[in-house]
Amino acid sequence: MANKEDNLIPFVKGQSGNPNGRPRKSFGVINAQLKAKGIEALSKTDLVEAYSLIFNSSEDELKDLAKDKETPYAMRLIIGELNSARTRSKALQDYRDYMFGKAKDSVDHKIDGTVNIISLGTGTKPTE
């Protein structure tokens, strides 16, 4: 009988034994696991409605929701961002952009100069 250590390959010093790391779970696998636990997907309409309700809630109501462990974790994170003076402005901008679309930036500029029109292959001189 062969020794169990005969088939082993020694690690190279300074090199990971698993360079690619543990394979990530696909969204499909994670979605199936969450659905098996009874968690339902949130539609965009539901999310917009949730934001609207948050924006119409009082500070005390939001703080109570954030403390309640039955409130979905992502909702507690959103409320936490709104309660933090450091992240509030950015959070409001992100939510506004998500619900109504990002505002388009436009730039007006004027270029002074001369435009030369070159006509190729017609045999005539271009008019000015």
N, C-alpha and C positions, 0 to 999 in steps of 0.2 A: 504494500500500500504506500502511495506517495505521501510525502510530508505536505501538510497544508500550506506551509510557507514557500514551497517550491514555485507556486504560480503567482506570488506577489511581486509587484513592480514597486521599487522604492521611490519615494517622493524625491523630487529634485529640490534642493535647498533654495528657498526664496520664491518658489513657484507653487501656485495653488494646485491642490489635487483635483479640484473641480473648477476649471477656469471659466466655464460658461455659467456657473451657478445653478441654483435650483430653477427648473423651468417655471415660468409664470403661468398662472391659470388664465385661460381665455375668458373673455366676457361671457361667452355662452355658458361655460361651466359655473361661473359665479352667479349669473342670472338664474340658472336652474337651481342652485343651492338656495338662493334667496326666495324664489317662488315656492320651493318645497317647504320653507318655513312660514309660508302664508303672506309674504311681503309682496305688495302689488306695485306695479310700475306707476310712476307719476307722469301724467300727460302735461304737455306745455300749458294747456288751459288751466289745469289744477295748480301748476306752479305760479302762473300769473295771478290767479285768484289768491293763493297763499301770500304772495308779496303784497297784494292790495290789502288784504286783511291785516298783515303785519304793519303796513304803513298807517292804517287807521286805528291801531291799538294804542292803548295808553302805555306809559313806561312801566307801571306796576303790572299790567297784564302781561307784557313781554317778559319781565323778570320772572314772573310766576311760571310762564311757559318754559323759560330757559332752565329753571330749577327742576321741573317735572321730568323724571326719568322716562316717562311714557311718551313724551314728546320725541318725535324722530330726531336722531342725532344731528342730521344735516340742518334741520330747522333750528336746533339749539345753537349750532355754529353760526348760522345766519344772524340770529338774534344777538349772539355774542359780538359779532362784528359791528352790529349797529349800536351796541352799548359801549363799545370801546371808542374813546375819542381819537385814538391813533389810527383806527381802520374805518371809522364811520364814513368819511367823505368818499374814499375809494369804493367802499361797499355800495353806497348809494349810486355812485356813477356806474358801477358794473351792473347793478340791478336795472337801472334806467336803460342802459344800453341793451340789455338782454330783452327787456319788455318792449321797447319802442324802436330799437335799432340804433346803431351808433350814428351820431350826427356827422354829416359829410363836411369835410373841410374843403374850402375853395380858396384859391389864390388868384388875385388879380394882379397882373403886372403888364407893364408896357415896355416894348423894346423899340428904341430909336435906331433906325438904320435904313439901308436901302435893300430892296429885294430885286435881284436880277432874275429874269425869267429866260430860260434857255430852251429853245425849241429844237428838238432833235429829229432829223430825217424828213422835215417838211419842205426844205429848200426855200422857205420864206423867212424874212426877218420878223421877229416878234414885235407886236405893237406895244406901246407903253401907255 
